[in-house]
Amino acid sequence: MIWKALSTSGVILAAALVASPAQAAAGQVVTEVSTPDRAAALAHWTPERMRAVGDGDLPPAEKISQPYEGAVPGVGRLFMSTSTGQDHSCTATVVPSATRDVVLTAGHCVNGGLDRWDNPIKILNVVFVPGYDHGTRPHGVFVARAFAWSDTYSGPSSGLDDDAVIALDPVDGGHVQDVAGAQDISFDAVGSPTDQTTLGYPVSALERGEKLLSCARPATLKVNSVLSVWETDCDLAGGSSGGPWLRGFDPATGKGTIFGVTSRGTMNEDLVTTDLSAAKLTDAVRALYVSADHL
């Protein structure tokens, strides 16, 4: 069974969200968020509602991945709602940008796909909380003003280019990169296997999405006729999607270099995640990242 962190209960969503391109660069799908909708998102995500995302039946506690003790610049929990009335969460990371307002996450975290009747599922109320920890919001709550993915990403059923960028409004004049820090990102070729650290906010019985978890395990690049993906045996549950895969991670500084983000995980019959995958960063995703300054 394949989970996607947009659905923290493990439901699979498929096909592509019909978004309204606005100031879209060639080859990209951009959704802008109106000023009233940004205000509604900030009002929606109270501390109580954020904690409630982890209510209900949850997958078992992770055994390989463990709570991370210490600060990790730029990494935080991403909250969103769907037009079907559900609240969800993913993970996202601040990446360097000229505007100092950009985070990177998985494409399926902001692309809702279609429901069973082929109606588009819209993503609403997108906010980012860097450093989220058991309800604390040390750097504030940053609301999305726009988000985008490459048109090579066909929606939640696809693992190809499952990446998205989100532009955030400043909080009290402070840009997210300035107040929360950032992680480096590289599109250079990486030898396989490679040592790496995966970070995320899984909504499992261990921490219910309330704390950042980490998993330091080697990743191996798997290539087929459709796409290239990194795979690792980390056991982070749903909710960790969009979380960074970091090479050269230094626990002393909490920094490394992103070479992928969590795209999907495989669960066994006990709802335990047995492996994670991250789509290899492509030229299309590089173009997406470069154009994020214009969102």
N, C-alpha and C positions, 0 to 999 in steps of 0.2 A: 504494500500500500504506500502511496506517495502522499506526503503532506506538503502543504505550502503554508507558510506562516501567516498569510492573510487570513486563513481559516485556522484558528488556534485549536479547533476541535478536530482537525484533520480532514475536513471535507475538501474534495477536489473541485476547483472551478475551471471552466474551459473556455476557449475561444478568446476573441479580442474585444476589449471595451471600445465602444464607439465614442471617441473624444472629439471635441471641437478644436482643430488646430488654430492656434493664435500666435502670430509671430513665429511660426515654426520654421526652423532651419530645414533645408532639404534633407529628406530621409529621416525625419523625426516627427513624433506625435507629441504635441504640447497641449496641456490643459492649464488655463489660467483660472485663478480663484478670485471671485469678485470680493470687493471690500465688505459687503454685508455677510457673505459666506465665511470670510475670515473671522469676523466678529462672532458669528454663530459657532465656529469651531472652538474658539477660545472659551466661550460660555459653556459649551457642551462638555469639555474635558475638565471637570472638577477633579480634585484628588480622589474623591470617593469613586467616581466613575472609572478612573484609571485603575484603581485597585480591583474593581469589580470585573475587569477583563479576565482575571484569573479565577473567578467563581465557577463552580460546577465540577463535573467529572474531568479529571486531568490525567495525562499519561504518567506512568511511574517516574520516580526520581531518577535523574541521571546517575551513572556510576563512574564513567570515565571523566566527564566534564564536571567541574566543581565551581562554586562561587569564587569570583575573583576578588581578592582583597587588595585594594589599592586603586589609585586613580588611573584612568585611561583617557587621555585627551581625545575629545571629539566624538566618542562613542556614546550613544544614547538609545532610548526607547522611542519608537515611532508609533503613534496612535492614529487610527483611522476608523471611519464608519462606512457602511455600505448603504445604498439606497433601499436595501431590503430590511434595514432597521437593526443591523448587528454592529457591535463594536469589536474591534480587533487590534492586535499590535504586531509590530515587526521590530527590526533593529536597523539602525542607520548610523552613518559615520560622516562627520565633517571632513571635507577634502579641500585642499588649497584652491582658492579662486580669487580673482581680482575683486569681486564684490564682497567676499568673505561671508557669503550667505548660503553656500551650497553644501548639501549632504548627498551621499550615495547610498542607495539601497537596492533591493531586488525589484525587478519590474513588476512582478505579480503583487507586490505590496500596494501599488497604486493603479494597477490594471485589474479591474474586477471581473472581466470576462462576461459571459452570458449566463442567465439563469436557465432553468429547465425548459422554459418557453421561448428561449432565444431572445429574451429582452436584455439590453445592456444593464449590467450592474455598475452603477456609478460609485466612485469613491469620494467620500465627503469627510469633512472635519479632520483634515490631516494636520497633526501637530508633532513636533519633535521636542523631546526632553533630554538634553545631554546630561549624562551623569545620574540618571534616574536611579534611585535606590530606596526601596521600601516606602514609596510615596513621596520622598523628598525630591525637590526639583531645584537643585543648587544653583543652576544658571538661568532658570526661568523656563517658560514654555514658548516655543517659537512656532508660529503658524506658517503654513505653506502659502506662498502667493502664486506658485506655478510648479508643475512637475512635468517630466518628459521622459520618453523612452525612444529607442531607435525603432524605425519601422521594420527592421529585420526581426524584431521581437513580435511574435504573432499572438501572444497572450498566455495566460496561466497554464495552458496545456503544453507549452513549449519551453525547453531549457536553453534554446539558443538566444544569446544576448539578453538574458533575464536580469537586466540592470536598469536602474532609473536614477535620474537626478532630480532633486527637489530644491527650489529656491525658497528661502525663508525670509520673512520680515524681521528686521531688527527688533529687539526688546529694549525699550527706553533708550534708543539710540545706539545700543550695543549690538554689533554683528556677532553671529554665533561663533565664527572662527576666532574672534578676538577674546570672547569671554570663556569659551569652552576648549579652545585648541583644535588641532586637526591631526589627521594621520596622513602620511605621504601616500602617493599612489604611483604605480609604475605600470607601463604597458610593454615593457621589454620582455623578451623571451625568458622563461624560467626553466631551468633544468628539472627533470623529473627522475626520481621523487625529490621532494623538497621539504625541509622542516618548516613548520608553520604553526601559528596559533590562531584558532578560530574563537571569536567572541560573539555572544548573543544573549538575548533575553528570552529564553524558552519559557513557555507557559506550561510548566509541568508541576508534579507534586513536590519537587524539591524547593522551588522558590516562587512558583506561581507567576513568573514574569517580573517579580519585584526586585530582582537583583541580577547584575551582570554575571554570566558564567563564562568560563574559558576552557579550552581543550587544546593541548599541545600535542599534536600527532602528525606524522608525515602525511603529505598529500601526493597522489600520483595522477599524472595526466593521462586520461583515456580518450582516444581519438577514434571516431567512426566516420561514416560518409556524410553525416548530417552536422555534427558539431564536435567540439573538443571540450571536455569537462574535467575539472579537478575532483578527485574523490578522496575521502578520508573516513576512518572508522569512528569519528566523533559521534557522540550520542545525544547532541543537543536536540531537544524537542521543538515542535512547532512554536513559532514566536521568535525563533532565532533567524529566520529568513532576513536577508539583507545585511546580516552581520559580517564584519570584515574578516578576511583570511589574510594574516599578516606574516610576512617574511621578516627575519631579523628582529623579532619582537624583543624589546629590552624591558624586563620587569621593573628596572630601576626608574625608567622614564615613562613606562606605559606606552611606548611608541614603536611602530614598525612601519612596513610598507605594504599597502594593499595590492594584492594581485588577483583578487576575486572576492565575491560576496556569496553567502549561502543562498542557494537557489532552491534546493529540495532535499528531502530526506526519505529514507526507506524505513518503514516500521514493520516489525514482525507481528505475530498474532497477539502478543501481549502488549502491543502499542508502544514498544520500546524502539527507539530509533537505532538502527544498526549501521547506517552510514549517511554521510552528507555529500552533496556535490555543489560545485560552483562553476558556472560557465567561464571558460577562458575569455579574458578580456580581448576584444577584437578591435579592428580599426573603426568599426561602426560605434562601439562604445567610447573609444577615444574621441571621436568627433562629437558624440553626445556630451562628454565631459567638457571639452573645449568650448562648446556653445552654451554651456550652463550659465556663463556670465551674462548672457543676454536674456535670461528668463526674468 
